[in-house]
Amino acid sequence: MPALQVGTATVPLNEAGFVLEFDGWNEDVALAMSREDGLELTDCHWAAIRFLREYYATHLVAASPRLLIKEVGHQLSQHKCTYNDVKLLFPKGGIKQACRLAGLPVYYCHAC
């Protein structure tokens, strides 16, 4: 089984690179994953990641790209936010990459 080494902790991942346990995630995990993806996380990335985590914690399902854009689009883009803006922020899969960095289990990420 794949795993991600974050400091002294080992975070188990599934074959797709998603964390196995929602509660096993922290911001250091997101930073380590983003480094592997060659992505530097900005405030816009964190706005999306935090929204996805909060939404999942409340509803036990990932937010749709449309809901993400509606709720935090103003933070993700200086103009009217679109799905293409999300794909630019997360170039290795758009919402799927955002879900992965947010620590959402892949089987709950219906938007992926």
C-alpha positions as CSV (number, residue, x, y, z in Angstrom):
1,M,0.0,0.0,0.0
2,P,1.4,3.4,-0.9
3,A,2.1,5.9,1.8
4,L,3.3,9.5,2.2
5,Q,6.0,10.4,4.7
6,V,5.2,13.7,6.4
7,G,7.8,14.5,9.0
8,T,7.9,11.5,11.3
9,A,4.4,10.4,10.4
10,T,3.5,7.9,7.7
11,V,0.1,8.6,6.0
12,P,-1.4,5.6,4.2
13,L,-2.8,6.3,0.7
14,N,-4.8,4.3,-1.7
15,E,-3.6,3.4,-5.1
16,A,-4.9,6.7,-6.5
17,G,-2.9,8.7,-4.0
18,F,-5.9,9.7,-1.8
19,V,-5.6,9.5,2.0
20,L,-7.3,6.5,3.5
21,E,-8.7,8.3,6.5
22,F,-10.2,11.7,6.5
23,D,-9.0,12.4,10.0
24,G,-5.5,11.3,9.1
25,W,-5.1,14.5,7.1
26,N,-3.5,17.8,8.2
27,E,-2.1,20.8,6.3
28,D,1.3,19.3,6.3
29,V,-0.1,16.4,4.3
30,A,-1.5,18.8,1.7
31,L,1.8,20.6,1.5
32,A,3.7,17.3,1.0
33,M,1.2,16.2,-1.7
34,S,1.4,19.6,-3.4
35,R,5.2,19.4,-3.5
36,E,4.9,16.0,-5.2
37,D,2.6,17.6,-7.7
38,G,4.9,20.5,-8.3
39,L,2.3,22.9,-7.0
40,E,2.9,25.8,-4.6
41,L,-0.2,26.4,-2.5
42,T,-1.5,29.9,-2.4
43,D,-4.3,31.5,-0.4
44,C,-6.7,30.6,-3.3
45,H,-5.7,26.9,-3.0
46,W,-6.2,26.9,0.7
47,A,-9.6,28.6,0.4
48,A,-10.7,25.7,-1.9
49,I,-9.1,23.0,0.3
50,R,-10.7,24.3,3.5
51,F,-14.1,24.7,1.9
52,L,-13.9,21.1,0.6
53,R,-12.9,19.7,4.0
54,E,-15.6,21.7,5.9
55,Y,-18.3,20.6,3.4
56,Y,-17.2,17.0,3.5
57,A,-17.1,17.0,7.4
58,T,-20.7,18.3,7.4
59,H,-22.3,16.4,4.5
60,L,-20.0,13.3,4.2
61,V,-19.8,13.9,0.4
62,A,-17.6,16.1,-1.7
63,A,-18.9,19.4,-2.9
64,S,-19.5,19.6,-6.6
65,P,-17.3,21.9,-8.7
66,R,-20.3,24.2,-9.2
67,L,-20.8,24.5,-5.4
68,L,-17.1,25.1,-4.9
69,I,-17.2,27.9,-7.5
70,K,-20.4,29.4,-6.0
71,E,-19.1,29.4,-2.4
72,V,-15.5,30.3,-2.8
73,G,-15.2,31.5,-6.4
74,H,-14.7,35.1,-5.4
75,Q,-11.6,34.0,-3.5
76,L,-10.3,31.7,-6.3
77,S,-10.5,34.4,-9.1
78,Q,-10.5,38.1,-9.3
79,H,-13.2,38.0,-11.9
80,K,-16.2,35.7,-12.4
81,C,-14.9,32.3,-11.4
82,T,-15.4,29.4,-13.8
83,Y,-14.5,25.7,-13.8
84,N,-11.5,26.6,-16.0
85,D,-10.2,28.8,-13.2
86,V,-10.4,25.8,-10.8
87,K,-8.5,23.7,-13.4
88,L,-5.8,26.4,-13.6
89,L,-5.4,26.4,-9.8
90,F,-5.3,22.6,-9.7
91,P,-3.7,21.7,-13.1
92,K,-3.4,17.9,-12.4
93,G,-7.1,17.2,-12.3
94,G,-9.1,20.3,-11.3
95,I,-11.6,19.4,-8.6
96,K,-10.1,15.8,-8.4
97,Q,-6.7,17.2,-7.4
98,A,-8.4,19.7,-5.0
99,C,-10.2,16.8,-3.3
100,R,-7.0,14.8,-3.1
101,L,-5.1,17.7,-1.5
102,A,-8.0,18.3,0.9
103,G,-7.8,14.7,2.2
104,L,-11.1,13.5,0.9
105,P,-11.4,9.8,0.3
106,V,-11.7,9.1,-3.5
107,Y,-14.8,7.0,-3.1
108,Y,-16.6,10.1,-1.7
109,C,-15.4,12.5,-4.3
110,H,-18.4,12.2,-6.7
111,A,-17.1,15.3,-8.5
112,C,-13.9,13.4,-9.5
